[in-house]
Amino acid sequence: MFKKVRSKLEGIIAWSQSMLTEKQFIFLSSILVGITSAFAVIVLKTFAHWVFSFATYINGILKLSFINSILPIAGLVLTVFVVKRFLGGSIEKGTSQILYSVAKKASIIQKKQMYAQIFTSSLTVGLGGSAGLESPIVVTGAAFGSNYAQKYKLSYKDRTLLIGCGVAAGIAAAFNAPIAGVLFAVEFLLVDVSISAFTPIMIAAATGALVSVIALDETILLNFRQQQVFDYHKIPFYVLLGVLTGFLSIYYTRNFQRTEHFFHKLKLSPYKKALFGASILAVLIFVFPTLFGEGYESIKVLSDNNPGKILENTLFSDFRNNNWVLIAFVGLTMMLKVFATGITLGAGGNGGNFAPSLFVGSYVGFVFSKFINMTGLTHLPVSNFTMVGMAGILSGLFHAPLTAIFLIAEITGGYSLMLPLMIVASISFAISKRFEKHSMDVKELAQKGHAFTSNKDTNVLSTLETDAIIQTDYLTLSPDENLEKLVDLISHSNQVIFAVVDKEKHLIGVIHFNNIREIIFNSYRVKYTLVKDIMVEPAEVVYPFNSMETVMNKFERSKMTYLPVIKDEIYFGFISKSVALEAYRSKLKAMTIE
């Protein structure tokens, strides 16, 4: 039955493609991608919320604080089992894989990512893993967009555009925040996009948000209605919060990567690694239960009028009316969240850092404002600072200040906090950017030249492979030959540069025709001058593993039009600057999203 329905639907879409213009079909496609991404959100969010509610219910009856510690162990082990048994033994995690696919795989994402992320993240986060569902949601939406485009044989730029539609729809549906969805797709993925390309992205985001509103229980979504009126007299404190969230973003980025790398280096089987990590996570959740799952419920509690409820059913429940204990508990939880998330993902679970960034941001906003109030210095609106803090950490971690500003504005139901959101998000972004050139998801890929950044030239160059433009058919010379051999080669080829190599093919010099014009027209000097007497050391040398950005920088430094290539310590060929620029122009034309 399902196959028949699917076949008919695909037939209708194929017919529509033949009847519509290219732009009209993209509009239709953005709606379909938006719908599928929204349903992925519904499945993930509903399951995760149901498990959290079930665990809370059982805990309320049995009064056993260790109940929430058992579920994450089961979640990580089950995730590893699913990956090994049904997903070929491995799964790509995090939104960085989208960037890599766009930059290096022509925007082609594996089919299994349309369902793999849903199953694995549902088990991990739904059963209490301390991570977020937004990253799997975004990857799933991107996979829908990519595979849809492949199905109907769309071009690279249209595949990339539909990936952006999937990303926008996923975020829009997850938070009922269509504007934030559009901005995240642009800031995160489509860093160089024309105005006309905004239309399908906006359509997808609006579609995703609409489906989410209709089909998803609003209580599952992260939303607030408790904010207070903005008082411009508190601006200095928002500035301080921006500084604090900026440095905390750096702390989060570096410690998350250290934790994840620690688990990657462990020489343990996947199941042993999952049990080891889950055991540590279980202890953390036992002491700090709010580390369980996404943590959105605790964010709502902190922004409410009775934040002491966050200590209920914990080891500190007797101190729920003690503000100093509350601040200490929230502060320690905030600092430990990064390690809980790193352990969850490093030990074999699947999830992302979007929700943890909001978690940490709300906690730091609460601790900061509550502490200031308790000192008697002034009175700050705790709910406002709790929400604005989320924008600070989100902006600092993902280097996406516009997304952070409009996401929090949308989930708070208005724009009364726009000014403090702009202050905190921009300051946090500036500080994070000063110490971390790239966002957390982009950092490692950008260092390898495998991801798009905000630099358009770097983006295009990152898609070019150095191997593809190396020319290996250049004739070579021996250092002990006279120039008669060189004259003969020049007369029978179009070469203007020659590599001088020894018997083992090691490069020892180069000769450029422009530098020896006077010599080769002097018969006496041609006969009695050796190659080694006129060769020069190459100004720069290229290696096949060099990125194209590195190669172009070497051309710029050397002021040369040809550079020799060394592979495995022997001469391999030349790269021509004109050939490289032609490849750049061709790729730029293919990548331009209009």
C-alpha positions as CSV (number, residue, x, y, z in Angstrom):
1,M,0.0,0.0,0.0
2,F,2.7,2.4,1.0
3,K,4.7,1.7,-2.2
4,K,1.7,2.3,-4.4
5,V,1.0,5.7,-2.7
6,R,4.6,6.6,-3.0
7,S,4.8,5.6,-6.6
8,K,1.7,7.7,-7.5
9,L,3.0,10.7,-5.6
10,E,6.4,10.5,-7.4
11,G,4.5,10.3,-10.7
12,I,2.5,13.4,-9.9
13,I,5.7,15.3,-8.9
14,A,7.4,14.1,-12.1
15,W,4.4,15.3,-14.2
16,S,4.5,18.6,-12.4
17,Q,8.2,19.0,-13.2
18,S,7.4,18.6,-16.9
19,M,4.5,21.1,-16.7
20,L,6.1,23.8,-14.6
21,T,8.9,26.2,-15.2
22,E,12.2,25.6,-13.3
23,K,11.5,28.3,-10.8
24,Q,7.9,27.1,-10.2
25,F,9.1,23.6,-9.6
26,I,11.6,24.8,-7.1
27,F,8.7,26.6,-5.2
28,L,6.7,23.4,-5.2
29,S,9.7,21.4,-4.1
30,S,10.4,23.7,-1.2
31,I,6.8,23.1,0.1
32,L,7.3,19.3,-0.1
33,V,10.7,19.4,1.6
34,G,9.2,21.7,4.3
35,I,6.4,19.2,4.9
36,T,8.7,16.1,5.2
37,S,11.1,18.0,7.5
38,A,8.2,19.1,9.7
39,F,7.0,15.5,10.1
40,A,10.5,14.5,11.1
41,V,10.4,17.1,13.8
42,I,7.0,15.9,15.0
43,V,8.3,12.3,15.3
44,L,11.4,13.3,17.2
45,K,9.9,15.8,19.5
46,T,6.9,13.7,20.4
47,F,9.0,10.7,21.2
48,A,11.5,12.6,23.3
49,H,8.8,14.5,25.2
50,W,6.9,11.2,25.8
51,V,9.9,9.5,27.3
52,F,10.8,12.5,29.5
53,S,7.2,12.7,30.8
54,F,7.2,8.9,31.4
55,A,10.5,9.1,33.4
56,T,9.2,12.0,35.4
57,Y,5.9,10.2,36.2
58,I,7.7,7.1,37.3
59,N,10.1,9.1,39.3
60,G,7.3,11.0,41.0
61,I,5.7,7.7,42.1
62,L,8.7,5.8,43.2
63,K,10.7,8.7,44.5
64,L,13.9,7.1,43.1
65,S,16.4,9.7,41.9
66,F,18.4,7.0,40.1
67,I,15.5,6.2,37.6
68,N,16.6,9.0,35.3
69,S,20.2,7.7,35.4
70,I,19.2,4.2,34.1
71,L,17.5,5.4,31.0
72,P,20.5,7.2,29.4
73,I,22.6,4.0,29.8
74,A,19.9,2.1,27.9
75,G,19.6,4.9,25.3
76,L,23.3,4.9,24.4
77,V,23.6,1.1,24.3
78,L,20.5,0.9,22.1
79,T,21.8,3.6,19.8
80,V,25.1,1.7,19.3
81,F,23.1,-1.5,18.6
82,V,21.0,0.2,16.0
83,V,24.1,1.8,14.3
84,K,26.0,-1.5,14.2
85,R,23.0,-3.7,13.3
86,F,21.1,-1.6,10.9
87,L,23.2,1.3,9.7
88,G,26.4,-0.3,8.6
89,G,28.4,0.2,11.8
90,S,28.7,4.0,11.5
91,I,26.7,7.2,11.3
92,E,27.8,10.7,10.6
93,K,26.8,13.1,13.4
94,G,26.3,16.8,13.6
95,T,25.5,19.5,11.2
96,S,29.1,19.6,10.0
97,Q,28.3,16.7,7.7
98,I,26.0,19.0,5.7
99,L,28.7,21.5,5.2
100,Y,31.1,18.8,4.1
101,S,28.5,17.4,1.6
102,V,27.9,20.8,0.1
103,A,31.7,21.6,-0.1
104,K,33.1,18.3,-1.1
105,K,30.3,16.0,-2.3
106,A,28.3,18.2,-4.7
107,S,25.5,18.5,-2.1
108,I,24.8,14.8,-2.2
109,I,23.7,13.3,1.2
110,Q,23.3,9.6,1.8
111,K,19.7,8.3,1.7
112,K,20.1,6.6,5.1
113,Q,20.3,10.0,6.7
114,M,16.6,10.5,6.0
115,Y,15.8,8.0,8.7
116,A,19.0,7.2,10.5
117,Q,19.1,10.5,12.4
118,I,15.5,10.0,13.6
119,F,16.0,6.6,15.0
120,T,19.3,7.1,16.7
121,S,18.6,10.6,18.2
122,S,15.2,9.4,19.4
123,L,16.9,6.7,21.4
124,T,19.8,8.8,22.6
125,V,17.9,12.0,23.6
126,G,14.5,10.5,24.2
127,L,16.0,8.2,26.8
128,G,17.9,11.0,28.5
129,G,21.1,11.5,26.6
130,S,22.2,15.1,27.4
131,A,22.1,16.5,23.9
132,G,19.7,18.2,21.5
133,L,17.4,17.0,18.7
134,E,17.8,20.1,16.5
135,S,21.0,18.9,14.8
136,P,19.5,15.5,13.8
137,I,16.4,17.4,12.7
138,V,18.5,19.7,10.5
139,V,20.5,16.8,9.0
140,T,17.3,14.9,8.3
141,G,15.7,18.0,6.6
142,A,18.9,18.5,4.5
143,A,18.9,14.8,3.5
144,F,15.3,15.1,2.4
145,G,16.2,18.2,0.3
146,S,19.3,16.5,-1.2
147,N,17.7,13.2,-2.1
148,Y,14.6,14.9,-3.5
149,A,16.8,16.9,-5.8
150,Q,18.7,13.8,-6.8
151,K,15.5,12.0,-7.6
152,Y,14.4,14.7,-10.0
153,K,17.9,15.3,-11.4
154,L,18.2,18.9,-10.3
155,S,21.5,20.8,-10.6
156,Y,24.1,21.3,-7.9
157,K,22.9,24.8,-7.1
158,D,19.3,23.6,-6.8
159,R,20.4,20.6,-4.6
160,T,22.1,23.1,-2.4
161,L,19.1,25.3,-2.3
162,L,16.8,22.5,-1.3
163,I,19.2,21.4,1.4
164,G,18.9,25.0,2.7
165,C,15.1,24.6,2.5
166,G,15.3,21.4,4.6
167,V,17.5,23.1,7.2
168,A,15.2,26.1,7.4
169,A,12.0,24.0,7.7
170,G,13.6,21.9,10.4
171,I,14.5,24.8,12.6
172,A,11.2,26.5,11.9
173,A,9.2,23.5,12.8
174,A,11.2,22.7,15.9
175,F,10.6,26.1,17.5
176,N,7.7,27.5,15.5
177,A,10.1,30.1,14.4
178,P,10.1,30.6,10.6
179,I,12.2,33.7,10.5
180,A,14.9,32.0,12.6
181,G,14.7,29.0,10.3
182,V,15.4,31.2,7.2
183,L,18.3,33.1,8.9
184,F,19.9,29.9,10.2
185,A,19.9,28.4,6.7
186,V,21.6,31.5,5.4
187,E,24.1,32.0,8.2
188,F,24.9,28.4,8.6
189,L,24.8,27.0,5.1
190,L,24.1,29.5,2.2
191,V,26.6,32.1,3.2
192,D,26.5,33.6,-0.3
193,V,23.0,33.6,-1.7
194,S,21.1,36.0,-3.9
195,I,17.9,37.7,-2.7
196,S,15.7,35.6,-5.1
197,A,16.9,32.4,-3.4
198,F,15.2,33.6,-0.2
199,T,11.8,32.9,-1.6
200,P,11.9,29.0,-1.6
201,I,13.7,29.1,1.7
202,M,11.0,31.3,3.2
203,I,8.3,29.0,1.7
204,A,9.9,25.9,3.2
205,A,10.3,27.6,6.6
206,A,6.7,28.8,6.6
207,T,5.5,25.4,5.6
208,G,7.5,23.6,8.3
209,A,6.2,26.0,11.0
210,L,2.6,25.7,9.8
211,V,2.7,21.9,9.9
212,S,4.3,22.0,13.3
213,V,1.6,24.3,14.7
214,I,-1.2,22.1,13.3
215,A,0.2,18.7,14.3
216,L,2.5,19.2,17.2
217,D,1.4,19.8,20.8
218,E,2.4,23.3,21.7
219,T,3.6,22.3,25.2
220,I,6.3,20.2,23.6
221,L,7.8,23.3,21.9
222,L,10.1,25.7,23.7
223,N,8.2,28.9,24.2
224,F,7.8,31.6,26.9
225,R,5.3,34.2,27.8
226,Q,6.8,35.5,31.1
227,Q,9.1,38.2,29.9
228,Q,8.9,41.6,31.6
229,V,9.0,45.1,30.0
230,F,12.5,46.1,28.9
231,D,14.1,48.8,31.0
232,Y,16.9,50.7,29.2
233,H,18.5,51.5,32.6
234,K,19.6,47.8,32.7
235,I,21.6,48.0,29.5
236,P,25.0,47.9,31.3
237,F,24.0,44.6,32.8
238,Y,23.0,43.2,29.4
239,V,26.5,44.3,28.1
240,L,28.1,42.3,31.0
241,L,25.9,39.3,30.2
242,G,27.1,39.5,26.5
243,V,30.7,39.5,27.7
244,L,30.0,36.6,30.0
245,T,28.2,34.5,27.4
246,G,31.0,35.2,24.9
247,F,33.7,33.7,27.1
248,L,31.4,30.9,28.2
249,S,30.9,30.0,24.5
250,I,34.6,29.6,24.1
251,Y,34.7,27.5,27.3
252,Y,31.9,25.3,25.8
253,T,33.5,24.9,22.4
254,R,36.9,23.9,23.6
255,N,35.8,21.6,26.4
256,F,33.2,19.8,24.2
257,Q,35.9,19.1,21.6
258,R,38.3,17.9,24.3
259,T,35.7,15.5,25.7
260,E,34.6,14.2,22.3
261,H,38.3,13.6,21.3
262,F,39.0,11.8,24.5
263,F,36.3,9.2,23.7
264,H,37.4,9.0,20.1
265,K,40.9,8.0,21.2
266,L,39.6,5.3,23.6
267,K,40.6,1.9,22.3
268,L,37.4,0.2,23.4
269,S,34.7,-1.6,21.5
270,P,31.6,0.5,20.7
271,Y,29.5,-1.2,23.4
272,K,32.2,-0.9,26.1
273,K,32.7,2.8,25.2
274,A,29.0,3.4,25.4
275,L,28.7,1.7,28.8
276,F,31.8,3.6,30.1
277,G,30.5,7.0,28.9
278,A,26.9,6.3,30.0
279,S,28.0,5.3,33.4
280,I,29.7,8.7,33.9
281,L,26.7,10.4,32.4
282,A,24.4,8.4,34.8
283,V,26.4,9.7,37.8
284,L,26.2,13.3,36.6
285,I,22.4,13.0,36.0
286,F,22.0,11.4,39.5
287,V,23.5,14.5,41.1
288,F,22.1,17.0,38.6
289,P,18.9,15.6,37.2
290,T,18.3,18.6,34.9
291,L,21.1,17.2,32.6
292,F,18.6,14.6,31.6
293,G,17.6,15.0,27.9
294,E,17.3,18.3,26.1
295,G,16.6,20.2,29.3
296,Y,13.9,22.4,27.9
297,E,11.6,21.8,30.8
298,S,14.1,23.1,33.3
299,I,14.5,26.3,31.2
300,K,10.8,26.9,31.5
301,V,11.1,26.4,35.3
302,L,13.9,28.9,35.6
303,S,12.0,31.6,33.7
304,D,8.9,31.1,35.9
305,N,8.1,32.8,39.2
306,N,9.1,29.8,41.3
307,P,12.6,28.6,40.0
308,G,13.1,26.6,43.2
309,K,11.0,23.8,41.7
310,I,14.1,22.9,39.8
311,L,15.5,21.3,43.0
312,E,12.5,19.0,43.5
313,N,13.3,15.3,43.2
314,T,17.0,16.0,43.6
315,L,19.5,15.4,46.4
316,F,19.0,19.1,47.2
317,S,15.3,19.2,47.4
318,D,15.4,20.3,51.1
319,F,17.1,23.5,50.0
320,R,14.6,24.5,47.3
321,N,13.8,27.7,49.2
322,N,17.5,28.6,49.7
323,N,18.5,31.0,46.9
324,W,22.3,30.5,47.4
325,V,21.9,26.7,47.0
326,L,19.7,27.3,44.0
327,I,22.4,29.5,42.3
328,A,25.1,27.0,43.1
329,F,23.1,24.1,41.7
330,V,22.2,26.0,38.5
331,G,25.8,27.3,38.1
332,L,27.4,23.9,38.5
333,T,24.8,22.3,36.1
334,M,25.6,25.0,33.6
335,M,29.3,24.3,33.7
336,L,28.8,20.5,33.6
337,K,26.4,20.5,30.6
338,V,29.2,20.7,28.1
339,F,30.8,17.6,29.5
340,A,27.5,15.7,29.7
341,T,26.9,16.6,26.0
342,G,30.4,15.6,25.0
343,I,30.1,12.3,26.8
344,T,26.7,11.6,25.2
345,L,28.0,12.1,21.7
346,G,31.5,10.9,22.2
347,A,30.4,7.6,23.8
348,G,28.2,6.7,20.8
349,G,25.0,8.6,21.1
350,N,23.5,10.9,18.5
351,G,22.4,14.5,19.0
352,G,23.6,18.0,18.7
353,N,24.6,21.2,20.5
354,F,21.7,23.5,19.6
355,A,19.6,22.6,22.6
356,P,22.6,22.5,25.0
357,S,23.5,26.0,23.9
358,L,20.0,27.2,24.8
359,F,20.2,25.3,28.1
360,V,23.6,26.8,29.1
361,G,22.5,30.3,27.9
362,S,19.3,30.3,30.0
363,Y,21.2,29.0,33.1
364,V,23.9,31.7,32.8
365,G,21.3,34.4,32.4
366,F,19.5,33.1,35.5
367,V,22.6,32.8,37.6
368,F,23.9,36.3,36.6
369,S,20.6,38.1,37.2
370,K,19.7,36.2,40.4
371,F,23.2,36.9,41.8
372,I,23.0,40.6,41.1
373,N,19.6,40.8,42.7
374,M,20.8,39.0,45.8
375,T,23.7,41.4,46.2
376,G,21.2,44.2,46.4
377,L,23.0,46.2,43.8
378,T,19.9,46.5,41.7
379,H,16.9,44.5,40.6
380,L,17.1,42.7,37.3
381,P,14.2,40.9,35.6
382,V,15.3,37.3,35.9
383,S,13.0,35.9,33.2
384,N,14.3,38.4,30.7
385,F,18.0,37.6,31.4
386,T,17.2,33.9,31.4
387,M,15.9,34.2,27.8
388,V,18.4,36.7,26.5
389,G,21.2,34.5,27.8
390,M,20.1,31.8,25.4
391,A,20.8,34.2,22.5
392,G,24.2,34.9,23.8
393,I,25.4,31.3,23.9
394,L,23.7,30.4,20.7
395,S,25.3,33.3,18.9
396,G,28.8,32.6,20.4
397,L,28.8,28.8,19.7
398,F,27.4,28.9,16.1
399,H,28.5,32.3,15.1
400,A,24.9,33.0,14.0
401,P,23.9,36.2,15.8
402,L,20.8,36.9,13.6
403,T,19.5,33.4,14.1
404,A,20.0,33.8,17.9
405,I,18.2,37.2,18.0
406,F,15.2,36.2,16.0
407,L,14.8,32.7,17.5
408,I,14.5,34.0,21.0
409,A,12.3,36.9,19.8
410,E,9.9,34.4,18.1
411,I,9.8,31.9,21.0
412,T,9.0,34.6,23.5
413,G,6.1,35.7,21.4
414,G,7.2,39.3,20.6
415,Y,10.0,41.7,19.9
416,S,10.0,43.6,23.2
417,L,13.4,42.2,24.0
418,M,14.9,43.0,20.6
419,L,17.4,45.6,21.9
420,P,18.9,43.5,24.7
421,L,18.9,40.5,22.3
422,M,20.9,42.5,19.8
423,I,23.3,43.7,22.5
424,V,24.0,40.3,24.1
425,A,24.1,38.3,20.8
426,S,26.5,40.8,19.0
427,I,28.9,41.1,22.0
428,S,29.0,37.3,22.5
429,F,29.6,36.8,18.8
430,A,32.4,39.4,18.7
431,I,34.2,37.9,21.7
432,S,33.8,34.3,20.4
433,K,35.0,35.3,16.9
434,R,38.1,36.9,18.4
435,F,39.3,33.7,20.0
436,E,37.6,31.1,17.7
437,K,37.8,32.0,14.1
438,H,35.2,29.5,13.1
439,S,32.1,28.2,14.8
440,M,32.1,24.9,16.7
441,D,30.6,22.9,13.9
442,V,32.8,24.5,11.2
443,K,36.1,24.6,13.0
444,E,37.7,21.3,12.1
445,L,36.3,21.2,8.6
446,A,37.5,24.7,7.8
447,Q,41.0,23.8,9.0
448,K,41.0,21.0,6.5
449,G,39.5,23.1,3.7
450,H,36.4,20.9,3.8
451,A,33.6,23.4,4.6
452,F,32.1,26.7,3.6
453,T,32.9,29.8,5.6
454,S,31.8,33.4,5.3
455,N,34.6,34.0,2.7
456,K,33.1,33.5,-0.8
457,D,36.5,32.8,-2.5
458,T,37.4,30.3,0.2
459,N,34.1,28.6,-0.4
460,V,34.6,28.1,-4.1
461,L,38.2,27.1,-3.7
462,S,37.3,24.5,-1.1
463,T,35.2,22.6,-3.7
464,L,38.2,22.3,-6.1
465,E,40.5,19.4,-5.9
466,T,44.2,20.1,-6.4
467,D,44.7,16.7,-8.0
468,A,42.2,17.5,-10.7
469,I,44.2,20.5,-12.2
470,I,47.8,19.1,-11.9
471,Q,49.3,18.6,-15.3
472,T,51.7,15.7,-15.4
473,D,52.8,15.6,-19.1
474,Y,55.5,18.3,-18.8
475,L,58.9,17.3,-20.3
476,T,61.9,17.4,-17.9
477,L,65.6,18.1,-18.1
478,S,68.7,16.7,-16.5
479,P,71.1,19.1,-14.8
480,D,74.1,18.0,-16.7
481,E,72.6,18.4,-20.2
482,N,73.6,21.4,-22.3
483,L,71.0,23.9,-23.6
484,E,70.8,22.2,-27.0
485,K,68.4,19.7,-25.4
486,L,66.4,22.6,-24.0
487,V,66.2,24.4,-27.3
488,D,65.0,21.1,-28.9
489,L,62.3,20.7,-26.3
490,I,61.1,24.3,-26.8
491,S,60.9,23.9,-30.6
492,H,58.8,20.7,-30.3
493,S,56.4,21.7,-27.5
494,N,54.3,24.5,-26.1
495,Q,56.0,24.4,-22.7
496,V,57.3,27.6,-21.2
497,I,58.6,26.1,-18.0
498,F,60.7,23.0,-17.4
499,A,61.5,20.9,-14.3
500,V,65.1,19.9,-13.7
501,V,65.3,16.5,-12.0
502,D,68.0,14.0,-11.1
503,K,68.1,10.3,-11.9
504,E,65.7,9.6,-9.0
505,K,63.3,12.2,-10.3
506,H,63.9,14.5,-7.4
507,L,63.2,18.2,-8.3
508,I,66.4,20.2,-8.1
509,G,65.4,23.3,-10.0
510,V,63.2,24.9,-12.7
511,I,63.8,26.9,-15.9
512,H,61.4,29.4,-17.3
513,F,61.6,30.4,-20.9
514,N,61.1,34.1,-20.2
515,N,64.2,34.1,-18.1
516,I,66.5,32.6,-20.7
517,R,65.5,34.3,-24.0
518,E,68.8,36.0,-24.5
519,I,70.8,32.8,-23.9
520,I,68.9,30.4,-26.2
521,F,69.4,32.8,-29.2
522,N,73.2,32.7,-28.7
523,S,74.5,29.5,-30.3
524,Y,77.8,29.6,-28.5
525,R,76.2,29.9,-25.0
526,V,73.7,27.2,-26.0
527,K,76.4,24.8,-26.8
528,Y,78.6,25.4,-23.8
529,T,76.1,26.2,-21.0
530,L,74.7,23.4,-18.8
531,V,71.2,23.3,-17.6
532,K,72.4,23.4,-14.0
533,D,74.1,26.7,-14.6
534,I,70.9,28.5,-15.4
535,M,68.2,26.7,-13.4
536,V,66.8,28.4,-10.3
537,E,65.2,27.1,-7.2
538,P,61.4,27.1,-7.3
539,A,59.9,30.0,-5.3
540,E,57.1,27.7,-4.1
541,V,56.3,24.0,-4.3
542,V,52.8,22.5,-4.3
543,Y,51.9,19.1,-2.8
544,P,48.8,17.1,-3.9
545,F,47.3,17.3,-0.4
546,N,47.4,21.1,-0.4
547,S,44.0,22.8,-0.5
548,M,43.3,25.0,-3.5
549,E,43.2,28.0,-1.2
550,T,46.8,27.1,-0.1
551,V,47.8,26.7,-3.8
552,M,46.4,30.1,-4.7
553,N,48.2,31.7,-1.7
554,K,51.4,30.2,-3.0
555,F,50.8,31.7,-6.5
556,E,50.2,35.1,-4.8
557,R,53.4,35.0,-2.7
558,S,55.6,33.7,-5.5
559,K,54.2,36.0,-8.3
560,M,54.6,32.9,-10.6
561,T,52.2,31.6,-13.2
562,Y,53.4,27.9,-12.9
563,L,54.3,26.0,-9.7
564,P,56.0,22.5,-9.6
565,V,54.2,19.7,-7.8
566,I,56.0,17.2,-5.5
567,K,54.4,13.9,-4.7
568,D,56.1,11.3,-2.4
569,E,59.3,13.5,-2.5
570,I,59.6,13.3,-6.3
571,Y,58.7,15.6,-9.1
572,F,55.1,15.0,-10.3
573,G,54.0,17.9,-12.6
574,F,53.0,21.5,-12.7
575,I,50.0,23.6,-11.8
576,S,49.1,26.5,-14.1
577,K,47.6,29.6,-12.5
578,S,45.5,30.1,-15.6
579,V,44.1,26.6,-15.4
580,A,43.3,27.1,-11.7
581,L,41.5,30.3,-12.4
582,E,39.5,28.8,-15.2
583,A,38.4,26.0,-12.8
584,Y,37.5,28.6,-10.2
585,R,35.4,30.6,-12.7
586,S,33.5,27.4,-13.8
587,K,32.8,26.3,-10.3
588,L,31.7,29.8,-9.3
589,K,29.2,29.8,-12.1
590,A,27.9,26.4,-11.1
591,M,27.6,27.3,-7.5
592,T,25.8,30.7,-7.8
593,I,22.3,30.3,-6.3
594,E,19.9,32.7,-7.9
